[in-house]
């Protein structure tokens, strides 16, 4: 069976798509990955025997009226291009992982009689998935949605095999080890505020901090001023090693990050991106807090509130309680999704 996987631009879309694609291939399917040619797609696809197709298309949100008109014309042309692709390759199904690129692919699939599936990583459905969900056979969910959705299954977010609890390192030490990440781009708030929160603290810390491109020296200097044992990198090649090493994680609450952290039975102090669309990062974080694998700090509550939460985690050793929790759903997600797609074709 020939199946299209559509994802683009962000790791939150691309990495879950890759994991499902790998399972579909193992189960005998031919996988066609359609993206927009971003670097993250090409790196993620290295060494994988997927057919790759690039389509050059951007969303219309935030554009001027004239540019929106031209974008819509371009979308229509891409719909017919993808229809020809579907026919030529005898595609039986497509699954979209969110992002604007999935819309013309979904429309072309609908017009061609191809079965449509979606996978939503967040607690609030994105615009593209919301549109395609009306025509989808099944909508696979990473977390329960804040609003119920028909034809949906909460299977978790497909994560890479390296994010396993067995990899985690647990040692008895007076030093508290913390991994901080604002994602591949880094986070200005985490980079500038967190190092100062460790200053003059009664606990002994060892910190590994992923800061994003071009920010290493500035963040490292802040840790030096605070007198904290630290390792700052623009990007860690294997985040699973850093999570395994840590006692707990401080991070934004992007769906994939917190799925990976909780799957390794490590808790997180989550600081949702305040301007995320539909405030979806806050709702993601609430889910993790509800299963007792983390706490939430909102930027609007101020730096003292952040320091108080850090003190609470460290004094009460909440991270040890988090390490006793299991959250296996995300490990099984890619297999469940692949099996369900095959069953429904």
WOSUL-V572099 format. One record per residue. N is the residue number from 1. RES is the residue in one letter. SS is DSSP state (~ for helix, > for strand, _ for the rest). NEAR is the number of other C-alpha atoms within 10 Angstrom. Layout:
{{N,RES,SS,NEAR} {N,RES,SS,NEAR}}
This chain:
{{1,X,_,15} {2,X,>,17} {3,X,>,25} {4,X,>,26} {5,X,>,25} {6,X,>,28} {7,X,_,27} {8,X,_,28} {9,X,_,16} {10,X,_,15} {11,X,~,18} {12,X,~,21} {13,X,~,22} {14,X,~,23} {15,X,~,23} {16,X,~,22} {17,X,~,25} {18,X,~,26} {19,X,~,19} {20,X,~,25} {21,X,~,28} {22,X,~,19} {23,X,~,18} {24,X,~,23} {25,X,~,18} {26,X,~,12} {27,X,_,14} {28,X,_,11} {29,X,_,16} {30,X,>,20} {31,X,>,24} {32,X,>,20} {33,X,>,24} {34,X,>,23} {35,X,>,22} {36,X,_,18} {37,X,_,15} {38,X,_,12} {39,X,~,12} {40,X,~,14} {41,X,~,23} {42,X,~,14} {43,X,~,9} {44,X,~,13} {45,X,~,17} {46,X,_,9} {47,X,_,8} {48,X,_,11} {49,X,_,13} {50,X,_,18} {51,X,>,12} {52,X,>,16} {53,X,>,15} {54,X,>,12} {55,X,_,15} {56,X,_,11} {57,X,_,15} {58,X,_,14} {59,X,_,14} {60,X,_,16} {61,X,_,8} {62,X,_,8} {63,X,_,11} {64,X,_,9} {65,X,~,10} {66,X,~,8} {67,X,~,12} {68,X,~,15} {69,X,~,13} {70,X,~,11} {71,X,~,17} {72,X,~,14} {73,X,~,11} {74,X,~,15} {75,X,~,21} {76,X,~,14} {77,X,~,12} {78,X,~,20} {79,X,~,19} {80,X,~,16} {81,X,~,15} {82,X,~,22} {83,X,~,20} {84,X,~,14} {85,X,~,14} {86,X,~,23} {87,X,~,13} {88,X,~,9} {89,X,_,14} {90,X,_,13} {91,X,>,22} {92,X,>,19} {93,X,>,23} {94,X,>,27} {95,X,>,30} {96,X,>,30} {97,X,_,27} {98,X,_,28} {99,X,_,19} {100,X,_,21} {101,X,~,25} {102,X,~,25} {103,X,~,21} {104,X,~,22} {105,X,~,29} {106,X,~,30} {107,X,~,21} {108,X,~,22} {109,X,~,24} {110,X,~,18} {111,X,~,12} {112,X,_,16} {113,X,_,12} {114,X,_,21} {115,X,>,21} {116,X,>,26} {117,X,>,25} {118,X,>,28} {119,X,>,28} {120,X,>,29} {121,X,_,27} {122,X,_,26} {123,X,_,24} {124,X,_,22} {125,X,_,21} {126,X,_,18} {127,X,~,14} {128,X,~,20} {129,X,~,23} {130,X,~,17} {131,X,~,15} {132,X,~,23} {133,X,_,25} {134,X,_,14} {135,X,_,17} {136,X,_,23} {137,X,_,18} {138,X,>,22} {139,X,>,27} {140,X,>,26} {141,X,>,24} {142,X,_,24} {143,X,_,23} {144,X,_,21} {145,X,_,19} {146,X,_,14} {147,X,_,8} {148,X,_,8} {149,X,_,15} {150,X,_,11} {151,X,_,13} {152,X,>,19} {153,X,>,18} {154,X,>,18} {155,X,_,22} {156,X,_,28} {157,X,_,32} {158,X,_,27} {159,X,_,26} {160,X,_,17} {161,X,_,10} {162,X,_,15} {163,X,_,24} {164,X,_,20} {165,X,~,21} {166,X,~,10} {167,X,~,14} {168,X,_,20} {169,X,_,13} {170,X,_,12} {171,X,_,10} {172,X,_,6} {173,X,_,8} {174,X,_,9} {175,X,>,13} {176,X,>,17} {177,X,>,21} {178,X,>,21} {179,X,>,23} {180,X,>,26} {181,X,>,27} {182,X,_,23} {183,X,_,19} {184,X,_,15} {185,X,_,15} {186,X,_,22} {187,X,_,18} {188,X,~,14} {189,X,~,13} {190,X,~,20} {191,X,~,23} {192,X,~,15} {193,X,~,14} {194,X,~,20} {195,X,~,22} {196,X,~,18} {197,X,~,18} {198,X,_,20} {199,X,_,16} {200,X,_,10} {201,X,_,13} {202,X,_,10} {203,X,_,13} {204,X,>,13} {205,X,>,17} {206,X,>,16} {207,X,>,21} {208,X,>,22} {209,X,>,30} {210,X,>,29} {211,X,_,29} {212,X,_,21} {213,X,_,12} {214,X,_,11} {215,X,_,18} {216,X,~,18} {217,X,~,12} {218,X,~,13} {219,X,~,23} {220,X,~,20} {221,X,~,13} {222,X,~,18} {223,X,~,22} {224,X,~,13} {225,X,~,11} {226,X,~,16} {227,X,_,15} {228,X,_,20} {229,X,>,13} {230,X,>,18} {231,X,>,15} {232,X,>,21} {233,X,>,20} {234,X,_,19} {235,X,_,18} {236,X,_,17} {237,X,_,9} {238,X,_,10} {239,X,~,19} {240,X,~,21} {241,X,~,15} {242,X,~,23} {243,X,~,29} {244,X,~,23} {245,X,~,19} {246,X,_,24} {247,X,_,27} {248,X,>,29} {249,X,>,27} {250,X,>,23} {251,X,>,25} {252,X,_,28} {253,X,_,27} {254,X,_,23} {255,X,~,23} {256,X,~,23} {257,X,~,19} {258,X,~,27} {259,X,~,26} {260,X,~,26} {261,X,~,24} {262,X,~,29} {263,X,~,22} {264,X,_,25} {265,X,_,28} {266,X,_,29} {267,X,_,30} {268,X,>,30} {269,X,>,24} {270,X,>,25} {271,X,_,23} {272,X,_,23} {273,X,_,20} {274,X,_,15} {275,X,_,9} {276,X,_,11} {277,X,~,11} {278,X,~,13} {279,X,~,14} {280,X,~,23} {281,X,~,24} {282,X,~,23} {283,X,~,21} {284,X,~,27} {285,X,~,27} {286,X,~,19} {287,X,~,18} {288,X,~,22} {289,X,~,17} {290,X,~,10} {291,X,_,13} {292,X,_,16} {293,X,_,28} {294,X,>,25} {295,X,>,20} {296,X,>,20} {297,X,_,21} {298,X,_,15} {299,X,~,14} {300,X,~,8} {301,X,~,9} {302,X,_,10} {303,X,~,16} {304,X,~,10} {305,X,~,14} {306,X,~,20} {307,X,~,16} {308,X,~,13} {309,X,~,16} {310,X,~,17} {311,X,~,17} {312,X,~,12} {313,X,~,17} {314,X,~,15} {315,X,~,11} {316,X,_,10} {317,X,_,13} {318,X,~,18} {319,X,~,22} {320,X,~,17} {321,X,~,14} {322,X,~,20} {323,X,_,19} {324,X,_,11} {325,X,_,17} {326,X,_,15} {327,X,_,19} {328,X,_,16} {329,X,~,18} {330,X,~,24} {331,X,~,23} {332,X,~,14} {333,X,~,23} {334,X,~,26} {335,X,~,20} {336,X,~,19} {337,X,~,29} {338,X,~,20} {339,X,~,15} {340,X,~,14} {341,X,~,19} {342,X,~,16} {343,X,~,8} {344,X,~,11} {345,X,_,12}}
